[in-house]
Amino acid sequence: MPGGSLEVPDSDKIIPVVNAMQDKFDLVIATQDWHPPDHVSFASNHKDRKPFENIKLHGMEQVLWPDHCVQNTSGAAFHPDVKTDKIEAIFRKGMDREIDSYSGFYDNGHKKNTGLAGYLRERKTSELYFCGLAADVCVWYSLKDAHKEGFAVTLIEDATRAIDTEEFEKIKEKISEFGRIIRSDTLPSAE
């Protein structure tokens, strides 16, 4: 959010959209970054490294981020204006200090899953709609993994914002190859 350690431009503008559309869905879930303070993705935990540099970590590319969403801090909390009463489950990710976890389904190495896919299948969910932050990182990776898990996927474009808007334009082209991109005002009501 604006003023946060990993600020996404105009991110606060999605809050009214996210709040308004929740009643259109039968099931609302959330993911939450929940990093330990010594997480390997934090630039502060690497000598002489700066946020947004790339390194190799465990054989994978890793962006070094500013410290963000640290467990039990206000930076990890949902924005106070986000309505949370319809959220039935929260899936925390990024808790293993040794590996990042952009997706709500798996860590970046796809070694551990969060249980999200199983939860959704248990609830007989086949179609997922995505919103939140950041469009070009966590939302994108979650959307890709949901598609790989066999779910139909839709991005609600006006309910998300990207860190890198140029990169997000490329990502939207990729999404359109296997999913849909819509605006919140085109959502049908929950049945």
Secondary structure, DSSP 8 states (H G I E B T S, - for coil): -TTSTT--TTGGGGHHHHHHHGGG-S-EEEEEE-B-TT-TTBGGGSTT--TT-EEEETTEEEE-B-S-SBTTSGGGS--TTS--TTEEEEEEE--STTS---SSSB-TTSSSB-SHHHHHHHTT--EEEEEEE-IIIIIHHHHHHHHHTT-EEEEEEEEEE-SSHHHHHHHHHHHTTTSEEE-GGG-----
